[in-house]
C-alpha cells in the first residue's frame, strides 16, 4: 500500500516551487490563486526571497503547504491509500485526501501561522532536539522540571524534540546532557510549538476550524495527536485543534501506517527530512520523493 507524507516547518528553501510554477500551467494558476487569497505575493518570497524572509512563520507555513499540495496535484493518477503530515503537513494531507478544499486548507494554514506567530511573540519560548535517549527518559526529565517543558515531536527512535519556556528547556537540556544524550541542542525556532504555550493560538484556530467545511476523506489520514487513522470529519477537526498544544507522534504514526499495510512512503513537498525519519523507524519499507 502507498502512503503519502507531507513535511512541516523547517523543510522550506529559497526557490521552492519555482520549477512547478514555470513548467506547469495548472500549478501556476494555483500559485496565483494563493497570491490573491493571501493578499501578498508569496511566490515572490518563495522563489526570490531571502532565507530570513522565508523563515517567518506567516510565510513558511503557507509556502510549504502550497509546494506540497500543488506538487501532489501534479502527480497525475498517482493516489495514496493513506496520508499523514508532520505538524503543518497534516493540513497538506487533508487537502490531498479531499477532507479540505485547496482554498479552505490555505486559509486555515495562514490563520494558524498568524496565530502561532502572535503566541510566540507574546511569550519568549523555545525548542531543543534531544538525540540518543529513550523516549521515556526524556519524558521523565520533563516531568521533573517545574517550568513548562514537554516532549513536542517524537520524530524517530532516539530523536525527540522538547518544547517550552526558555528556563524550562535550558534546565531540561542540562539534565538530558548529564543523562548521556548524544546531542541536546536548542533549535533556531520562533517559539514553543506543540506545547501549552500555544494555547492562545489553539483558541483562534479552533474558531476557524469550526467555521470551515470538512468532508469525508477518500482515504484515511493518520493524525499527529493520536497516531491513528481518521475518516470522521468531526474527529479530524478535534485532533487538528489539539495538535497545536500536543506532541507530534511521528514515530508512532509511521509504525501504525506500516502495521496497517504501508510498504511505500512518498514524501510530497520540499526536502527529504521525513524520508530520513521513516528509515530510522523501519529500514525495510521503500521511501522516496514525489
C-alpha positions as CSV (number, residue, x, y, z in Angstrom):
1,X,0.0,0.0,0.0
2,X,1.1,3.5,-0.8
3,X,1.4,6.3,1.8
4,X,1.9,10.0,1.0
5,X,3.6,12.0,3.8
6,X,3.9,15.8,3.9
7,X,6.6,17.8,5.6
8,X,6.2,20.6,8.2
9,X,8.0,23.8,9.2
10,X,11.8,23.7,8.6
11,X,11.6,22.0,5.2
12,X,11.5,25.3,3.3
13,X,14.2,26.6,0.9
14,X,14.6,29.6,-1.4
15,X,13.4,28.6,-4.9
16,X,10.8,26.1,-3.6
17,X,8.0,25.5,-6.1
18,X,9.6,27.7,-8.8
19,X,10.0,24.8,-11.3
20,X,6.4,23.8,-10.8
21,X,5.3,27.4,-11.5
22,X,7.4,27.7,-14.6
23,X,6.6,24.4,-16.2
24,X,3.0,23.5,-15.2
25,X,0.1,25.9,-16.2
26,X,-2.3,24.4,-13.6
27,X,0.3,24.8,-10.9
28,X,0.9,28.4,-12.0
29,X,-2.9,29.1,-11.7
30,X,-3.0,27.7,-8.2
31,X,0.1,29.7,-7.1
32,X,-1.6,32.9,-8.5
33,X,-4.8,32.0,-6.7
34,X,-2.8,31.7,-3.5
35,X,-1.3,35.1,-4.1
36,X,-4.8,36.6,-4.3
37,X,-6.2,34.7,-1.3
38,X,-3.2,35.7,0.9
39,X,-3.2,39.3,-0.4
40,X,0.5,39.3,-0.9
41,X,2.8,37.6,-3.5
42,X,4.0,34.7,-1.5
43,X,5.5,33.3,-4.7
44,X,8.0,36.2,-4.8
45,X,9.3,35.2,-1.3
46,X,9.3,31.5,-2.2
47,X,11.2,31.9,-5.5
48,X,13.4,35.0,-4.9
49,X,13.3,36.0,-1.2
50,X,16.0,35.6,1.4
51,X,16.2,32.7,3.8
52,X,15.3,35.1,6.6
53,X,12.1,36.2,4.7
54,X,11.1,32.6,4.2
55,X,11.7,31.8,7.9
56,X,8.8,34.0,9.1
57,X,6.1,31.6,10.3
58,X,3.4,33.6,8.5
59,X,5.3,32.9,5.2
60,X,6.9,29.5,6.0
61,X,3.7,27.6,6.7
62,X,1.6,28.6,3.7
63,X,4.7,28.3,1.5
64,X,5.3,24.6,2.5
65,X,1.6,23.9,2.2
66,X,1.4,25.3,-1.3
67,X,4.5,23.5,-2.5
68,X,3.3,20.2,-1.1
69,X,-0.3,20.4,-2.3
70,X,0.5,21.7,-5.7
71,X,3.2,19.1,-6.2
72,X,0.7,16.4,-5.2
73,X,-1.7,17.7,-7.8
74,X,0.9,17.4,-10.5
75,X,1.4,13.6,-9.9
76,X,-1.4,12.6,-12.3
77,X,-3.2,9.4,-11.5
78,X,-0.9,8.5,-8.6
79,X,-3.1,8.4,-5.5
80,X,-2.3,7.2,-2.0
81,X,-4.0,4.6,0.1
82,X,-3.3,6.6,3.3
83,X,-1.8,10.0,4.1
84,X,-0.1,11.7,7.1
85,X,1.7,15.0,7.6
86,X,4.2,16.2,10.2
87,X,2.6,19.1,12.1
88,X,1.8,21.7,9.4
89,X,2.0,18.9,6.9
90,X,-1.3,17.4,8.3
91,X,-3.1,20.3,6.5
92,X,-1.5,19.3,3.2
93,X,-2.5,15.7,3.8
94,X,-6.1,16.8,4.4
95,X,-6.3,18.7,1.0
96,X,-4.8,15.7,-0.9
97,X,-7.3,13.3,0.7
98,X,-10.1,15.8,-0.1
99,X,-11.2,16.5,3.5
100,X,-10.5,20.2,2.8
101,X,-10.6,22.3,-0.4
102,X,-7.5,24.0,-1.6
103,X,-8.9,27.4,-0.6
104,X,-10.0,26.3,2.9
105,X,-6.8,24.5,3.6
106,X,-4.7,27.6,2.6
107,X,-7.0,29.8,4.7
108,X,-6.6,27.6,7.8
109,X,-2.9,27.3,7.4
110,X,-2.5,31.1,7.1
111,X,-4.7,31.7,10.1
112,X,-2.8,29.1,12.1
113,X,0.6,30.6,11.1
114,X,-0.5,34.1,12.2
115,X,-1.9,32.8,15.5
116,X,1.2,30.9,16.2
117,X,3.5,33.8,15.4
118,X,1.4,36.0,17.8
119,X,1.7,33.4,20.5
120,X,5.4,33.2,20.1
121,X,5.8,37.0,20.3
122,X,3.6,37.1,23.4
123,X,5.9,34.9,25.5
124,X,9.5,34.1,24.6
125,X,9.9,30.3,24.4
126,X,12.0,27.7,22.5
127,X,12.6,24.1,21.5
128,X,15.5,21.7,21.6
129,X,16.5,18.5,19.8
130,X,17.4,15.5,22.0
131,X,19.2,12.6,20.3
132,X,20.4,9.3,21.8
133,X,18.0,8.7,24.7
134,X,14.9,6.6,25.1
135,X,11.5,8.5,24.9
136,X,10.7,7.5,28.5
137,X,14.0,9.2,29.7
138,X,13.1,12.4,28.0
139,X,9.5,12.3,29.4
140,X,10.8,11.7,32.9
141,X,13.2,14.6,32.9
142,X,10.5,16.9,31.5
143,X,8.1,15.8,34.3
144,X,10.7,16.6,37.0
145,X,11.1,20.3,35.9
146,X,8.7,22.8,37.4
147,X,8.9,25.1,34.4
148,X,6.8,24.4,31.2
149,X,8.7,21.9,29.1
150,X,7.2,18.8,27.3
151,X,8.2,16.4,24.5
152,X,6.8,18.0,21.4
153,X,8.0,15.8,18.5
154,X,8.6,12.1,18.6
155,X,10.5,12.2,15.3
156,X,12.1,8.7,15.3
157,X,13.5,6.2,17.7
158,X,16.1,8.1,19.8
159,X,15.1,11.5,18.4
160,X,12.7,13.7,20.4
161,X,12.2,17.5,20.3
162,X,11.2,19.2,23.5
163,X,9.3,22.5,23.8
164,X,8.6,25.1,26.4
165,X,9.7,28.2,28.3
166,X,13.3,29.2,27.9
167,X,14.2,28.4,31.5
168,X,12.4,25.0,31.2
169,X,14.1,24.0,28.0
170,X,17.5,25.1,29.4
171,X,17.1,23.0,32.5
172,X,16.0,20.0,30.5
173,X,18.9,20.3,28.1
174,X,21.3,20.4,31.0
175,X,19.7,17.3,32.7
176,X,19.5,15.3,29.5
177,X,23.1,16.1,28.6
178,X,24.1,14.8,32.0
179,X,22.0,11.7,31.4
180,X,24.0,10.8,28.3
181,X,22.2,12.4,25.4
182,X,24.4,12.3,22.3
183,X,23.1,15.7,21.4
184,X,20.9,18.2,23.3
185,X,20.8,21.4,21.4
186,X,18.3,24.4,21.3
187,X,16.8,25.0,17.9
188,X,16.5,28.3,16.0
189,X,12.7,28.4,16.1
190,X,10.3,31.2,16.9
191,X,8.7,29.6,19.9
192,X,7.4,26.6,21.8
193,X,5.4,24.8,19.2
194,X,3.2,21.8,20.3
195,X,3.3,22.9,23.9
196,X,0.8,24.6,26.4
197,X,2.4,27.9,25.4
198,X,0.5,27.7,22.1
199,X,-2.9,27.8,23.9
200,X,-3.8,31.3,22.6
201,X,-3.2,30.1,19.0
202,X,-5.2,26.9,19.7
203,X,-8.3,29.0,20.7
204,X,-8.0,31.1,17.5
205,X,-7.6,28.0,15.3
206,X,-10.5,26.2,16.9
207,X,-12.8,29.0,15.9
208,X,-11.5,29.0,12.3
209,X,-11.8,25.2,12.0
210,X,-15.4,25.3,13.4
211,X,-16.3,27.7,10.6
212,X,-14.8,25.5,7.8
213,X,-16.4,22.7,5.8
214,X,-14.7,19.3,6.4
215,X,-15.7,16.5,4.1
216,X,-15.4,12.7,4.5
217,X,-12.0,11.9,3.1
218,X,-11.3,9.4,0.2
219,X,-8.5,7.7,2.3
220,X,-7.6,7.8,6.0
221,X,-5.3,10.5,7.5
222,X,-3.1,9.3,10.3
223,X,-3.1,12.2,12.7
224,X,-0.3,13.6,14.8
225,X,-2.2,13.7,18.1
226,X,-3.3,10.0,18.2
227,X,-1.1,8.3,15.5
228,X,-4.4,6.6,14.5
229,X,-6.3,6.7,11.1
230,X,-9.2,9.1,10.9
231,X,-12.0,9.3,8.3
232,X,-14.6,11.1,10.5
233,X,-14.6,14.8,9.9
234,X,-15.5,15.6,13.5
235,X,-12.6,13.6,14.8
236,X,-10.3,15.1,12.3
237,X,-11.3,18.7,13.4
238,X,-10.9,17.9,17.1
239,X,-7.4,16.4,16.5
240,X,-6.3,19.3,14.4
241,X,-7.1,21.7,17.2
242,X,-5.5,19.6,19.8
243,X,-2.3,19.3,17.7
244,X,-1.2,22.8,18.5
245,X,-0.7,22.1,22.1
246,X,0.1,18.4,21.9
247,X,3.1,16.3,20.8
248,X,3.5,15.2,17.2
249,X,3.7,11.4,17.5
250,X,5.5,10.8,14.2
251,X,7.4,7.6,15.2
252,X,4.1,6.1,16.4
253,X,2.3,7.3,13.3
254,X,4.8,5.7,10.9
255,X,4.7,2.4,12.8
256,X,0.9,2.3,12.7
257,X,0.9,3.0,9.0
258,X,3.3,0.1,8.4
259,X,1.2,-2.1,10.7
260,X,-1.8,-1.2,8.5
261,X,-0.1,-2.2,5.3
262,X,2.0,0.7,4.1
263,X,5.0,-0.5,2.1
264,X,6.0,2.6,0.1
265,X,6.2,6.1,1.6
266,X,6.4,9.1,-0.8
267,X,7.4,12.4,0.7
268,X,5.4,15.1,-1.1
269,X,6.8,18.6,-0.7
270,X,10.2,20.4,-0.1
271,X,13.1,18.5,1.3
272,X,13.7,14.9,2.4
273,X,13.5,15.2,6.2
274,X,10.6,12.7,6.6
275,X,12.3,10.1,4.4
276,X,15.3,10.1,6.9
277,X,13.0,9.8,9.9
278,X,10.9,6.9,8.3
279,X,14.1,5.0,7.5
280,X,15.1,5.2,11.2
281,X,11.7,3.7,12.2
282,X,11.9,0.8,9.6
283,X,14.6,0.2,7.1
284,X,12.5,-2.4,5.2
285,X,10.0,0.0,3.7
286,X,10.5,1.9,0.5
287,X,10.9,5.7,0.9
288,X,11.1,8.2,-2.0
289,X,10.5,11.7,-3.1
290,X,7.5,12.7,-5.2
